[in-house]
Structures are given as structure tokens and as C-alpha cells.
Amino acid sequence: MTTRRGRRPAGSGVPLTFEVIAESLRERIRSGGLKPGDALPTQAALMREFGASSLTVQRAMVLLKQEGWAVSRPGKGAFVAHHDHAAADADDLDGSEATTPVGGTTARVEAMERALADAAQQIADLRGRVEALESGGGEPGH
């Protein structure tokens, strides 16, 4: 039996590529290599760096946004999120606490709300395209 790409056996502890990409970017942020407001590497750059597909890079970016590490600016790209507290506060933490972005739960909830709103907009756009196709109107330029 073969396993699908991107799947891992339960409890294997081996991170998937999108998790590796996300952790690499988190580490760059924690180390100061990327600072709040800095542009994150482009999707193309991350695809080259990690030998990953566009979908894999997109999953990593969604994860970072949900966790409050990154924000999107439409038409401009993804950027390191700004946090209300001093980054130095994270230096005093150990273990998993040190991996939580400053601003914690609030930033994650806001990122998830933005991701949900984006998804709802994409669904509405797709629904409109399907309705246009079903009514025989087609899409401009197609």
C-alpha cells in the first residue's frame, strides 16, 4: 500500500514540508533575521529554497498567518506581523512558550478571522463564476 504525498503515519513525529518551512521562517523571526514589518520571502523563493510545490508553501504561509506570525497585504505580499509587546519578553521563555508569537491568542484569533474572511470571499467569488458559467454567460476573455 502506498501513502499519499504529504501524509504521515499517525504519531510519526516527522514534520511535513510545510511545517518545516513555517518553522524555518519562525526561527528567522525569533533570531531577528526577519523583523516586524519585513517582507517574507516570496512564494517562488521559498519553492526554490525548499524544493517545495506552491501548495506546500501556501500551506506554510496560512499556518504562519493563523498563528499570528505573518500578515498579508493584498497586492504586496506577506510580512512579519507587528506585536504589541517587546520582543525581548520572548527571550526569557523556554520550550514551547518561546515559539509562541508575542501577542499570543489575540493575534492568532485575529489571523484566523482574517483567514476565514478571505476564504468566505473566495467562496463567494467562485460561486459567482459558477453561476455565470451555468447561465451561459461565461467569463470575459475565456
Disulfide bonds with the S-S distance in Angstrom:
none
